[in-house]
Each structure stands twice: as C-alpha cells, then as structure tokens.
Amino acid sequence: MRQTFGWDVFFVLEHDDLRRAPDREHFVRARDQGRTLITLDRDFLDARRYPPDASGGVIVCSAPGERELLMLLARLDREVLRAGDGSPARVPGPLVGRILDWHSGAAF
C-alpha cells in the first residue's frame, strides 16, 4: 500500500503490541488517529459493534487471491481515495462515518 499507492499506512503487523490485539483495539486506534480502517476481516461490517459514525471510516475488502486483492485496492485508490485530480483525498476523507464492503463488482 505504501509503495504501490503511496498511502500513509499504519500497519498493525508492524507493531508487536497490536499484532494480537482484539479487533476493537484496531478500531479504536484507527478512530483515535483519524484513519480509515482497511481490513479483510468481515467482522468490521457489524455497525453495532463498530459504529461508523464513531470512525474515520471502515473498508472491508474481499478478493479470492493476492492478485485480485491488488487490483481491488488499485480500484479503491482510483475511485474512492483520490481527489478528482489524482492527488490524495483531503482530510476528512470521503469515508468518515461510513462502512464499505469493497469487493469485485462493488460500486461506491
């Protein structure tokens, strides 16, 4: 995500204290940092457990393989996260207070 799309990413697997943290901790950390949470974990689609209005947005991605996931992220970058001129979206991002189920065929 950093190299391919130039995203400012906080990757939980790079932080020992967050690797095995519960989903709720990931949600709260993203919210506190004003970040959109991008995940493969479908549990985050539960708006009762993870209220979108209390977040910087949640994107749950699903793809059958790594190649398809990369294509899906490229589409997400192009269609959702970039401003009209191709530059990174301004804060607050377009997803504040929203949950997206982003998969092949998904429309924004």
N, C-alpha and C positions, 0 to 999 in steps of 0.2 A: 504494500500500500504506500509506503514511504517512497520507494524507488520508482515504482511504476507510475503512480499518480501524484506524487509529491504531497501526500496528505500529512498533516500534523497528527501523528498516531501515538496514543498511549496504549501499548500492547501489554495486556496483563501477564502474559507468559514471560515477559522480560523482568518481572518484579516478583521475587520469591514470596513476599508476603501476600500476594494476590493470586498466585497460581492455583491454590486450592481453596480460595475464599468462596463463600456461598454467592450465588447469583445476586442476591440482594446487595451484597457489598459492591459488586461490579456496577450495579445500577446506581447506587448512592454515590460512588466515586465519580462516575460519568456525570451525574447531575451536579455534584459539587464543583466539578471542573468545567461545567458548561459545555460538555461534549455530547455528541451524538454517539450512542452505543451501537456498534455494528457487530453482529453476532450470528452464529449458526444455530444457536440454542432457541428452539421454538417456545420454550417456557416464557420468554420475554414477550410473547404475543398476548399473555394474560394481563389485560388492562386493570384488573382488580388487584393483582399482586404488584404490578409495575405501572402505576398510573401515568399515562402520557403527559398529563398537564403538570406533572412534577418532574419533568425531564427535559433534556436538550434534544429529545427525540430518540427513537429506537428503530433500527433497521434489522430485521431478521432475514438473512439470506438463506436460500436453499438451491443447491445445484447438485447434479449427480456425480460430478468429479471436479478435480482441480482445474482443468482447462475450462470447463463450463463456468466455474466459480469466477475465474479471472475475467471471462467475457461478461459475466453478470456484474462484476464490480466496475468494469470499464463502462458499461451502460449506466450504472448508478452514478458514476463520476460525471459522465457526459450529460445525463438527463436531469439529475436531481441536485448534485452537489456543486456544480459550476454555475457561475453567473452567466448571463446571456453572452458575454464577450469571451467566455472560456476561462476567465480568471476564477480563483477560488471564491465560493459564496461568502458573502459578508455575514458577520455575526449580528443578530442571532440567525442561525441557519434556517433553511426552509422547513426543517423537521421539528422545531421546538414544539413540544406538546403533541407530537404525533407518533404513531407506531406504523411502520410499513412492513408488510410481508412481501419481500422482494425475491422473486423467483422468475424463471423463464416465463415469458408471456405476461409478466406483471406490468401494469400501467400505473403511472404516477398520477 
